[in-house]
Amino acid sequence: MSFTSDTILVALELSNSLWLVGTRQAGARSSQMHRVSAGDTATLMHLVDGLKASGREQGIPPSIAVCFEAGRDGFWLHRLLTAQGIPTYVVEPTSILVNRRAKRAKTDRLDAEGMLRVLAAYIAGDSQICSMVHVPTPDEEDGKRVHREREYLVQERTRIENRISALLVTQGIRSRPSLRSWERDMALLETGDGRKLPQHLKSELNRLRRRLVLVRELDV
């Protein structure tokens, strides 16, 4: 689809509870902000339809472009909008050129305004203004799930192992009990000053050991 100065621009600033929707009608210099409850796609689509209707009343072809930054919401919204025939772009947040000398308070409104400017420049042909994320198909995204889960489990295993080691070091113990002979090794442990392990510390270590065993079992 080709874009012109007659394109209606929509930028979404997504958060947990609220979506700030910045809109700019074709040819307008100023933008408007609308608040939509997070996940309320019915209200969002109603707003988009209203923008198109307003454009038609002004004799402007109702072409529209939407963008939002890649983040915790993933790609479902992109898929929903494109399925409705709405060209939608997912922006790589770190790619947006900013004036790092400029001091300003970070607000959703300013972010939405900035996104509108980025979108306008991008569809006008400035491919250097930002990078757009390649949105994978649902199957492509799901295919990466096993690798990502294993990566998380490896990180969690390392975190638990480091926590166990760190707790033991606070007592002057440099070696970690083996998971295979945990109870025997724990019974033999003594602190650097010759004491048995404090009861609450021993209980915490045992809980960490159970979590570590579970993570190792889940490692796919």
C-alpha positions, 0 to 999 in steps of 0.5 A, a space after each residue: 500500500 502506498 502512503 501520501 500526505 493524506 495518510 491518517 497517522 496513529 501511534 499507540 503508547 502501550 502500558 499495563 492499564 492504559 493505552 494512549 492513542 496519538 492520532 493525526 488527521 491527514 494534513 493536520 499539524 496538531 495531534 490528538 490524544 485518546 485514552 483507551 483501557 489496555 486491551 480494549 480493542 473494540 474501543 480502539 477499532 471504533 476510534 480508527 473507524 471514526 478517523 476514517 469517517 472524518 477523513 471521508 467527510 473531508 474528501 480525503 481517502 481514508 488511508 491509515 497507518 498505525 505504529 507502536 513500540 515492540 515490548 511486553 505486549 508482543 505481536 498479537 495487536 499487530 496481527 489483529 490490526 493487519 487482519 483488519 486491513 490496517 497497515 501496522 508497524 512495530 518499532 524497535 525502541 532503541 533504534 529511534 533517533 533522539 537528541 540525547 542533549 535534550 532534557 525533558 520529562 518522559 511522559 506518555 504524551 511526549 512519547 506518543 507525539 514522538 512516535 507520530 513524527 517517526 511514523 510520518 517520516 518513515 512512511 514518507 521514505 526516511 528509512 533511517 529514522 528508525 528500525 521496524 521489527 520483522 513480525 514473525 508468524 505465530 508458528 515462527 514465534 512458537 517455534 522459538 519457545 523451546 529455545 527461550 524456555 531452556 535459556 530461562 531455565 539455564 539462567 534460573 539454574 545458575 542463579 540458584 547455584 550462585 545463591 547457594 554458594 553465596 550463602 555458604 560463603 557467608 559462613 566460611 564454606 567454599 564448597 557446595 554440597 552435591 545434589 546426589 548426596 545432599 543430606 549427607 554433605 549438609 550433615 557434615 558441613 561446619 562453618 569456618 569457625 567450627 559451628 554447625 549450620 544455623 537452622 534457618 540458613 539450613 532450611 533456606 538451603 534445603 528449599 533452594 536445593 528443591 528448586 534447583 532439582 526441579 529446574 534441572 528436571 524441567 530443562 528441555 
